[in-house]
Amino acid sequence: MKSKKTTFSILFFLRLERKNNSGAPLMMRVTINGKSAKTSLGIRVQPGDWDSKRSRCRLREHIEGKRINIFIENVISKCNRAYTTLQDEYDVVTAQMIINSLQGKGEGKHQGIIEVFQKQVDELEKLIGKNNSYTHWVKNRTGMNHLRDFLNKKDNVSDIPIGRFTHDHVVGFYNFLRTEKGHAHNSAVKCMSLVKKVTSRAFHSGWIKRDPFIGFSLGCKPVERPYLEQHEIESIMNYKPKKANLELIRDLFIFSCFTGLAYADVKSLKASEIVKTSDGVEWIKTKRTKTKTKANIPLLPIPKSIILKYANLDNLDLEDLIFTVYSNQKVNQYLKTIAKDVGIDKNVTFHIARHTFATTVTLQNGIPIETVSKMLGHTNIKTTQHYAKVLDAKICKDMEILRNTHLRIA
């Protein structure tokens, strides 16, 4: 049985517009077996200079006419090469695949890395509130924009075929994040790990033969986890702000210091998540926004009084939020004002409250690390052990002071 002959044709034409003195856009239509796709080629031609029968510019002896006709011939050659290449890779080749290949994107390895990244971002957006958080979606979108900025700077393009994204691009992107974007090592690595998910997806889909991240370490460096000591917590608790917004930020920060909830968890805390058990103990029983793991925290008197200050639980529906919270950026801005007013010489951010709960409020008061890990909603106790290392370092430092000032130890 004879196979059906494939028909493949390319046609160039102008998309006429009303009263446009700059000319009409030059278009291309690719047709395969009667099914076509079209695209603009990014240049304009005066309608009077166009020969529609020949699909060429009439000004063959004019410099501009020659340039346009040479451009058309080059496009035809690229389309023919793309058609031949795609035939070797795919059982069915469509007109849109030819155009995608011409534009540096499309099926398989012809997709642009930004194009694939955008698909990932779009997928995550649809999953917000299900098994993905808004914050994670924003981080991916920001990472994609950083990568686009890098490609613009390096190659003067907004996207490149994912098959052309090499190890050299990986190293260059890291350096770009450190120098151009001002990221610390760990921040740069976290951003790059989002890109690695894109290249891993391409590798496992067979679009690329080798993951460009092979040989590049995505390990984070140990960082100091700042926290507040008891007297610093008390200085914030005793702070008397003149403005209501500063009072709210102070209260939310202290609330986090005594519950260990992160900013996103405080912001999304619902009335239904304040639970009284049969033995009369009140708990915060929630799921962490970041990891979706359970975090069960007994409600201490200080955070309970803060809840009662801002919400009447009896009048709230189960899905009502307890607090009205500013943006994270605004909260941290206000916290710097509070820290300055009370004389704390540390870079106080909202997340320091969570560190403070883990160290000053719990571990330093003898709460077992396993218990602290469960209250923090950590998926791995190794994460909690970082706080124990901080305490060990502080003990060594305190003992050194003791050795030098009070005791003579050989």
N, C-alpha and C positions, 0 to 999 in steps of 0.2 A: 504493500500500500504506500503510495507516494505521500510524503509529508506536504502540508500546505505551504506554499511559498509565502515568505514574509515580505510585506511591502513597507518600505521605509522612505519617507520623503521629508524635506525641509523647505519651508516657504518663508520669505521675508516680506513684510508689508508695513505700511504706516497706519498708526491709529490716529485718525483725523480728529482734531479738536477745533472748537469754534474760536475764531479770531485770536490765534496764537502766533505772534510774529516770530517766535523763537523756533518755529518748525514743529513737526509732529514726531512723536516717539517712534523709533524703529522697533518693530516687533518681529518675533520669530515663532512660527508654528511648526512643531514636530509632529508627524503623523506616522503611526505604526499600525498596520492592519486596520485602517479606518478610524482608529481612536487617536485623538490629538491632544496636545497640551501646548500652551503658548506662554511666552514671557517677553518682557521688555528688555532690550539690549543696552539700555542706558545712554543712548545717543539720540539726537534729533536731526531730522532732515526736512528741508523745505519741500512741501508737496509738489511744487513745480519742477523740482530737480530729481524727482523719483520716477523711474520707469517700472510700472507695476507688472508689465509683461515679462520683463527680464529679471525682476526683483533685484535691481541694481540702481546705483545712482547714475543719472544721465551725464553728469559732469566728469566724464572719463578722463579728459585732458586737464581738468582743474585739480589743484593740489588737494583740496578738501574732498572732491569727488573720488580721487584715487585712494585717499585715506579710508573713506567709508567702504569702498569696494574691497580693498585689501582686508579690512576688518571683517567684512562678511565672509570672505574666503577662509579666513582663519577660524571663524566660528563654525563653518561647515566642516573643516578638517577636525576640529575638536569634537564635534558631534559624531562624526564617523568613527573616530578613535574610541570615544566613549561607548558607542553602540557595539563595536567589536569586543571591547573589554568586558562589558556587561553580559554579552552573549556567552562568554567563556565562564562566567560566574553564576548566571541565573538561567533557569529554564524558560522563564518568560521575562521579556524586557518591554517596559512601557515607555511611552513618550515622556511622561513625567520623570522617569528615571534618567533619561537623557538630559533633560533640562536641569535636574538636581545635580547630576554629575558635572555639567558645565558650570554650575554655580558653586561647586565645591561642597556639595551636600547631597543627601539622598539616601538610598538603601545601603545597608552594610557599611563598608569602610568609606563609602563616599559621603556619609553623613558628616556634617560639621560637628566638632566637639562641643561647641556652644549649642548647636541644635539638639544634641543628645542631652546635654545638661539642662536645657530648657524643658525637655520632656520630663526629666526627673523632677524639676521644680514644679511643673504643672501637676504631676502625679501626687507630689507631697501636699500641694495646696488642696487637692480634692480629699485628702485624708486628714485634714486638720479637724481635731475633735474626735477622731476615731482612733487610729493608732499612730498619730503624728501630732506634734504641737505646732502652734503658730510660730514660736521662736525658732524651731528647727527649720521650718520653711523659709523664714527670713534669712537665716544663716546660709542656706543653700542658694537663695537668690542673690545675696551679697557676694558669695564666693564666685558665682557665675559672672557677675558684673566685674569683679576683680580680674577674672581670667580674660574677659573680653577686653578690658583696659590693657592688660599685658600684651595680648595679641596685636592690639592696635599699635602699641609702642614698639614691639619687636618686629612685626611683619607688615605693619600698616594695613591690617585687615581686621574685620570684626569677627571672622570665623575661619577655621581651616579644616579640611577633611580630617576626621579622627585618625585615619591611617598615617597622617603626616605629623601627628603630635608625638614628639620623640622625648627621649631622656633629657636631651638638651633643653627642651621646653620646660620640663619639670624643674631642672636646676635653675633655669632662668626665671621661672615663676616664683620660686622660693626667694631668690635675690630681689625680685621686683616687690614682693610683699614686705621684705625687710627694709628696703631702701625707699621705694616710692610711696608705700602705704604706711610705713612706720610701725609695722607689726613686730612684736617681740617674737622670739623663736617659737614658743608654744602656740601663740595665736596664728602664726604663719603655718605651722604644721597642722593645726586643726582645720584651717581653710583648705590646705592641700589634700587632707584626707577626704574632703567632699569631692574634689576632682578625681581622686583615686577611685572612688565609687563609680564614677562615670567611665573611666578607662577599664576598670574591672568588668563592668557590664559589657563593654565593647569586646573585651578579650573572651569572656565566656560565651558571647554571642557569635564569635568567630569573625568579628569585623576587623580585628587586628591580630597579628600573629604573636606579638610580644607586648607585655604590659610595660609601658615606659617608666613606671615607678620602680621596676626591679633594680636593686642596687642603691636606692635612695631611702634613707632612714626617716621614718615618720615618728620617731621616738620623741617624747616630750622630756624636757629637762626638769629636774626637781626644783620646785619653787617654794619659797617661804609662804606659809599660810598665815597671814596676819590675823590677829584676834584682839579683843579688848580684855584687859584685866579687870578685876572686881572694882577697883576704885574708879576706873574709866566708865564702866557701866553705870555706877552710881552717879557720876558727874553728869551723864546724859539724862538719867532718870530725874535728877534734881534740877535740870535745866528749865528755866522759866521763859519760854519764847514770847515775844510780843505779838507775833502773827499766828493766826490759826493754822495756816498751812505748815509752818514749822512744828507746831504742836502735834499735828497729825503725823508728820514724818517721824518725829521723836517717838511717838507712841507705837507706830508700826515697826520701827527699828527695835525697840525694846521687846515688843511682842515676838519678833523673830529671834531675839537673843534667848528667850525663854521657851521657845517651841522648836527652833531649828528649821522652820519653814523658809524656803527660798522666796525671793520676790514674786515669782510667778505663782507659787503656791498660796501666798498671802493674798495676792490679787484675785485668785479664783476660789478662795475659801467660801464654801456655802453653809447656810444654816443647817442643812442636813448632816454636815460633817462634824457637828458638835454633838457628841453622843454621851448620854448618861447610862452606865451599866447598872445591872440589878443590885450591885453592892454600893451604889450611890456615887461612884467615882466618875467624874466627867473627863472625856477624852476628845482629842481631835483625831478623827479617823478619816484619812484622805488618801488620795493617790497622787504621787508626785507628778507634776506637769511634765517634767523632763524625761523621766524614765518609766512612768506609769506603775511604779512599784508602790506597795502600801506603806504608809507612814502612820503609825499609831503612837500618839504622844499624850500622856496624862496632862490634863490642863491644870497648870499651876495657878496660884492666886493672882500673880501679877498679870499674866496674859488674859486670865478670865476677866479681871477688872477692866482691861482695855477693850475687850469685846463688848462688855456691858456699857461702856462709855459711848460706843459708836453704833450699837445695835440692840434693839429689843427683840430677843430671840422668839418671844411668844407671838410677836406680831409679824414675823417673817415667814414667807412660804419656804418650803424645803429647798427650792432652787435659787432663792435669793442670795445675793452676795452679802457678806458681812461688812466688808470695807469698800469704800470708794478710794481707789488708789491712782496716784499720778503715774506718768510714764517712768520707766526705770531710770532714764537719763535725768529726768527732773528730780526724782527722789534722791539720786546720788549727788546732784547739784546742791540740794537743800542740806544733805548730810554733811557736806564739806563746810557749809556755813555753821551748822551746829557744832561740829568738831572744833572749828576755829574759835567759836564763842566760849566753849568750855575748856579750851587749852589742850586738846588732844593732838599731838604732833604725829598723826598717822594718816595715811590715805584711806579715810573711812568711806566704804561703800556699803550698800545694803547687804551684800553677800558676806561681809565681815561678821554680821550678826549670826549667820549660820555657823561660821567658824567658832565664834564665841560660845555658842551653845555647846558645840562639840568639845571645847577645851575647858574654859573657865566654869561654865555652868554644870557640866556633867562629869567629864573625866577627872578634873581636878577635885571633884567632890566624891570620888570613889565609885561612880557608876561604871559597871563593867563595860568593856568596849563592845561586847556582843549586843548589849542592850542599847547602847548609843547608836550602833550601826542600824538596828531595826528602827529606832525612832527617826533617824535621818533618812530612812528609806534607801540606804545604799544597797546596790545589787551585789557588791563584793566587799567583804570586810577589809580587804587590802586598802580600799579607799579610806576607810575610817582609821586605819593604822597610821596614816600620814599625820593625823592629829596627835597620836600617841608619840610619834617621833618628835613633833614640835615640843611636847611636854618634856621628853627626855633631854632635849637640847636645853630647855629652860632650867631643868634640874641641875644639869652640869654647870651651867652659867651661874646659878645661885650658889652652888657648892663651891665654885671657884672664888666667889666673893667671900664666902664664909672662911675658906682656907686662907685667904690673903688678909682678912681683917680681924678675925676672932681667934683662930687657932693656928698653932705652929705645928704643921704636919710635915714630917720629913719626906 
